[in-house]
Amino acid sequence: MYNNNAGFNVTPKLIKAVVWSAIGAVALVVAMAFVMPWYNVWSQEMEGKAEFAKAEQNRKIKIEEARANLEAEKLNAQAEIERAKGAAEAIRIENGSITPTYIQYLWVRQQSDLSDKTVIYVPTESNLPILESTRMLTQEKVR
């Protein structure tokens, strides 16, 4: 047992503990020097796998969106075909029965489909609205 002036006893057991602690600290530092590069590689690999999985999922989403758009376009085309068939059938039915009165009825029905319901058109002999017919007279005077 050693006794120094500082007031604590240095024993061989204490010296062994300090030496083994120092050896352990050095071993830990050396082990970390070898382990850290492997950890960095593993970490980068995991990040790469995560990015790849995200890119794959985004690709699948885009494919599904494209399929949905294709299906919507096919349905729109079918709807357009059915509308054309209906129009063709209506023309076939009306073929022998179109009269000037029926044409006026179709014109009035078309006007009712307009979104602005405040405008009132009154058909004339030339089938022009009254407001438009006066504009034509004004333009002819200017020329």
Sequence and secondary structure as in RCSB ss.txt:
>XXXX:A:sequence
MYNNNAGFNVTPKLIKAVVWSAIGAVALVVAMAFVMPWYNVWSQEMEGKAEFAKAEQNRKIKIEEARANLEAEKL
NAQAEIERAKGAAEAIRIENGSITPTYIQYLWVRQQSDLSDKTVIYVPTESNLPILESTRMLTQEKVR
>XXXX:A:secstr
 EE TTS EE HHHHHHHHHHHHHHHHHHHHHHHHHHHHHHHHHHHHHHHHHHHHHHHHHHHHHHHHHHHHHHHH
HHHHHHHHHHHHHHHHHHHTTT  HHHHHHHHHHHHHT S TT      TTS  HHHHHHHHHHHHH 
